[in-house]
Amino acid sequence: MSENKVPHVTQNGGEGVKFVYDFTEGNKDLKDLLGGKGANLAEMTNLGLPVPPGFTISTEACKVYLGSGEEPSALRDEVSAHLAALEQRMGKKLGQADDPLLVSVRSGAKFSMPGMMDTVLNIGLSDKSVQGLAKQAGDERFAWDSYRRLIQMFGKTVLGVDGELFEDALEAAKTAKKVTVDTELEAGDLKKLVTKFKKIVKSEAGRDFPQDPREQMDLAIKAVFESWNGDRAKLYRRQERIPHDLGTAVNICSMVFGNLGPDSGTGVAFTRDPASGYQGVYGDYLQNAQGEDVVAGIRNTVPLAELERIDKNSYDRLMQIMEILENHYKDLCDIEFTIERGHLWMLQTRVGKRTAGAAFRIATQLVDQGLIDEAEALQRVTGAQLAQLMFPRFDEQAKVEQVGRGIAASPGAAVGKAVFDSYTAVKWSRSGEKVILVRRETNPDDLDGMIAAEGILTSRGGKTSHAAVVARGMGKTCVCGAEELEVDTKRRRMTVPGGQVVEEGDLISIDGSSGKVYLGEVPVVPSPVVEYFEGRMHAGADDADELVEAVHRIMAFADRKRRLRVRANADNAEDALRARRFGAQGIGLCRTEHMFLGDRRELVERLILADTGAEREESLKQLLPLQKKDFVELFEAMDGLPVTVRLLDPPLHEFLPDITELSVRVALAESRQEPHENELRLLQAVHRLHEQNPMLGLRGVRLGLVIPGLFTMQVRAIAEAAAERKAAKGDPRAEIMIPLVGTVQELEIVREEADRVVAEVEAASGTSLKLAIGTMIELPRAALTAGQIAEAAEFFSFGTNDLTQTVWGFSRDDVEASFFTAYLEKGIFGVSPFETIDRDGVGSLVASAVEAGRATRPDLKLGVCGEHGGDPESVHFFHEVGLDYVSCSPFRIPVARLEAGRAASQSGGSDHR
């Protein structure tokens, strides 16, 4: 078997399969097989660093155990053989009475899961061997301290005894001795504690603490296997998106002792500051302690720099090893070490976790040091980290009063006065007030209020609800689906858990990165990274933030490397200009329905209520110049770059008042015998247009086919705006997109009319416009018949929001708030399919549509304009299947640019864009 190849393992372990590896056999590239800890212990052993001898049981053994409930049949013999070799090397046997070999049994998954799984130290101690350890060490206290630690860890981890019982007994012993820390307990005190601990085990576990050292080790190994599926481990994996089928390795390592007195100790160290990325001496050290004492906070540690004064030889050696490891791993390293009577031992190293800011600083530092190149620097940062740096954050040191938590829909930190309708939000905002728009859920009517507000809070909806999608597009902080908050818009108040009432005008704070809702004002820390992207801070300037400089360099790497172009979802000139500042290379989605709101609402209502063709034509005639003005401004803002305009998509009922509210108005007017003819006509129209499932009803291309003149007016507005810009020496590059097409015949009918209108405008203006006409692929049938549809389309834009909805049969406005939480907890989803593209289902349709479309039309332009266009993982998928561009909200453009560069770097792509 090749050393870098993971062996095939049958359910019962199959003959000839190797499950156990000595530290001398592995290397850092075998994390799948040996777990991160085992692979890195092997790597340090290969480097000649002082690693206590030991061996690793592979993740494959764990998978067999978890699948069958039994260890592989060959495992015991393999462990015995490696244990015998370890005993021969150490010159002592596990748990022997006179001079015992002791070992630790530690978990070690492929991905770091600190504290999530189990570890047992001092395996091999018993009533007999503790005496031998005391004699061999010349320190009776140390031996009994080690024994009580074993019983405590073993009892809790392996036998399931409540850890508080051991802690209470330890506290009682310290109280009886009138001391405050465990190091002040003497040998006699610890002997008594051991007796007490054994009684706790007998009482709680129903068995004696095992005296056989091999039984201790075997039971500890099983406990580590089983801890892979412990509640805390599963929760951590869900949060970190770690696959559930990897299993954990088990590391058996000969013990070295940091609790042998003042010349011994244990610590953790980082080769750079994981919070800032700066080089220096970072870490903690604790004298006369074992490893768990540092992380458990039992006693106060001292800064790592203090070790130079305590034990200069060990300190100097540690600094040398840290430099060796960082140069070898070419990254920040996180190190665990123990000093045993002046001898330094390395117990673990791994590439260290770091803050988002540290990640960018370290990546550029390592490039400057010649340790990595630009392509590797791109792999050291992520779009998620960049997003963290872009949004303002609440001051972590501030005192807060949390009153609720919802879905973190759009990142950021927003503070303002609670308002409960769009009109008030606009009114107060114009008066200089900062407001948070609070609604049960938002709809297109709330757009003005959403624009005016600092942030949006809803008690319903999920990450793809109206509030969430629009908020992300505007870069607004948004928390959705905070169900524990009772929003009463009529009484203009919100009731929080505990009964406290938030009245309109009360200050609240919302955190769109965590979903948390606070009472009062929480101080906000601004982001210099956003100031950089908006051109208010220039990299290279004397006052430039070091972080901004690092982000600037990484983004330059990404832009040189990426193949995918990045466009913006933008509906007006203001958003378009912001998108250009953020690096957009065009607009991939302009949603024209947003242009029909506000002061144009009455015209749209007239269009819907029109009883005759003449009335309808008059409404469209009045809408035409307004639409044209919108497009002129948009084309001017994006001059020289493509602008894809989607014709009207949503159901018409969204432009009419709410049916309940309108019914009440009509009923009240009738009871008062007041005129209500217009309201009655509106109510009749609402009833006429009512659909059980409007998102699958009369919308998209269907509107253009059944409402004469609607799409014609929009196409004419686009064409006349383009002609006007060309006459003004501009360079408009408009593209017309037909939504919700399911069959090529729909597209052909609309296209024929659009071509006719464009030809009329060309003739009237004397200008050649060359407007591309394409469609959204957002229905499964469209994806499955993409080859046919490409005959009539010059481009496809995948609308992955609706495609996900229709493939899964989900109502995206409902499911996230209803059962997605349960699906995530049960592991059915690793992440919401509305957040990251479902590669197996939705992604398969996208890939097949790309292939079929280009088979028909090789020059077919392909993009995506759904929410997935700004999702880091999804961007990699779109690169892989060969799209030309992704389109996303303006504030996600830098993230998409970065991830497009990372995707090209991973695939070995060229700098060609």
Secondary structure, DSSP 8 states (H G I E B T S, - for coil): --TTS-----TT--TT---EEETTT--TT-HHHHHHHHHHHHHHHHTT-----EEEE-HHHHHHHHHHSS--TTHHHHHHHHHHHHHHHHTS-BT-SSS-B-EEEEEEESS--TTTS-EEEEET--TTHHHHHHHHHT-HHHHHHHHHHHHHHHHHHTS---HHHHHHHHHHHHHHHT-SSGGG--HHHHHHHHHHHHHHHHHHHSS-----HHHHHHHHHHHHHHHTTSHHHHHHHHHHT--TTS-EEEEEEE---S-SSTT-EEEEEEEE-TTT--EEEEEEEEES--HHHHHHTSS--EEGGGHHHH-HHHHHHHHHHHHHHHHHHTS-EEEEEEEETTEEEEEEEEE----HHHHHHHHHHHHHTTSS-HHHHHHTS-HHHHHHHHS-EE-TTS--EEEEE-EEEE-SEEEEEEE-SHHHHHHHHHTT--EEEEESS--GGGHHHHHHSSEEEESS--TTSHHHHHHHHHT-EEEE--TTSEEETTTTEEE-TTS-EEETT-EEEEETTTTEEEES---EE--HHHHHHTTSS-TTSTT--HHHHHHHHHHHHHHHH--SEEEEE-SSHHHHHHHHHTT--SEEEEEGGGGGSGGGHHHHHHHHH--SHHHHHHHHHHHHHHHHHHHHHHHHHTTTSEEEEE---S-GGGGS--HHHHHHHHHHHHHTT---HHHHHHHHHHHHH--SSGGGSS-THHHHHHSTTHHHHHHHHHHHHHHHHHHTT---EEEEEE-S--SHHHHHHHHHHHHHHHHHHHHHHT-----EEEEEE-SHHHHHTHHHHTTT-SEEEE-HHHHHHHHHT--TTTHHHHTHHHHHHTTS-SS-TTTS--TTTHHHHHHHHHHHHHHH-TT-EEEE-SGGGG-HHHHHHHHHHT-SEEEE-GGGHHHHHHHHHHHHHHHT--S--
